[in-house]
């Protein structure tokens, strides 16, 4: 592999809730903590910098909001900025008939050697699959699957 920038993770899921409700679930940590990280330094807002925590694993991620278009898109950079280890995540929210929302997640810009880039991308692919499934369970059925906590 010669072009690590060619590695892009794409995941998507239809969530049977209105786009405004699904979008809010990803910007409001009061909701997001029900299906993803367990705490946050604040909500996502245009130009904001926040920190997400997964206390069970003793890890966190710095998050910079690059763009926020209500009910349509959240573009962030996340990772360890001091170490130069950050990638871009583009969440898009597309309203569908019958109050359904298609959520797409595209993660790109992985850093490191080829082996590290591939490992990070594969971890991201699995992680975002779980996040979308957990969001679907929470938003559609009010069920906390504890997917992230039980991933270990």
N, C-alpha and C positions, 0 to 999 in steps of 0.2 A: 504494500500500500504506500503510495507516495503523496497523496493529497488528503491529509487528515481533516481539512475543512469540508470534504465531501461527505463526511459522516454526519448524518442528520437523523434524529429520532422523530418519528411521526406517530402520534396516537390520537384516537378520537373515540367518542362515545355519545350516543343520544341519551339525553336525560329528559324524562317526561315531566318537565316543569317549565314554566315561562322563562324566557331569556333573562328577564330582570332578576328573577329569583336565583337562577343559576349563577349569573354574573356576581351578584351580591355574595354568594357563598364563597367565591374565590377572593374577594377583596376584604371581607369582614371576618377577622380572626375568631369572633364569637361563634361563627358557623364553621369556618375552615378547620378549626381545632376538633370538630366532630368527625372529620374524615382524613386529615392529613397530619400536619405538625401539631404538637400539643400546646405550644404557646408562641406568641408573637409580640414584638415590641410595639406594634401598632397596625392599623389597617393600611391597605394599599391605597395610595392616592397618587395622582400625577406628580412626578418629581420626588416622591418620598423615598427614603432609605429606611428599611426596617430589618429586623433580625428574626428569623424563624428558628425555633428550637425543637429538637427531638430529644427530650431529656432522658428517655429510656436508653438511648444509645450514646448519650453524652456528646452530641454533635449539634451544630447550628450552622446556619447559612446566612450570610449577608445578602440582602435583596435591594436592588435599585430599580425603581419603576421608571422605565424610559418613556413609555406611552401608556395612557389609560383612556380609552374611548368607551364611555359607559354603555353597557349592554352589548358591546361588540368586541373589544380587544383589550388585553393586558400584555404589554411587552416588558419583560424584566431581564436584568442580568442578575445572576446569583452565583454564590460560591465564596471562595476566600480571595478577596481582592488584593490583600497585602501580599499573598503568595503568587499573584498573577494567575490564579486558578478559578476562573469564572466562565460561565457559558450564558448563552441567551436562551430565554424561553418565551415563546410567543403563544399565548392562549387566545383563541378566537371563539366567539359565541355567535351561532347562527340560529335565528328564530326559525322554527319549522311549524307546519300546520299542527293543530290540535295541542297547542301550548307545549310543544316539545322544543328542545334546544340541542343542537349539535355542538359539542365542545371539541375543539381541535387543539392539540398541544404539539408544538414543534420546538425541539431543543437542539441547539447547534452551537458551534464555536468551541468545541472541546479542546483542551490543552494537554500537552505532554507528548511523549513519544507515541509511536503507532500502537503499541501494546496497551498503554494507558488510555489512549483515546478510545480504543475499541472496548476496553473493559468499562470505562465510564459511560459510554453510549449504551452498552447493554444493560448496565445497572439503571440508567435513566429510563430506558424503554420499559423495563419491568416495573420500575417505581411509578411512572406515570400511568401505566395500565392499572396498577393497584389503586392509585389516587382516583382515577376516573370511575372505577368500579365502586369504590367506597363512597364517592360523592353521589353516585347514582342511588346506592342503597339508602344513604342518609336522606337525600332530597326527595326521593320517590316514596320511601317507606318509613322514614324516621328510625332506621336501624343503623346502629353504630357497629360495623363489622370488626372493629379493632384490627384492621388489616395491617396498618403500618406498625403498630405495637407488636403484632404477632408474626411479623415478617422474619424475625431472627430465628 
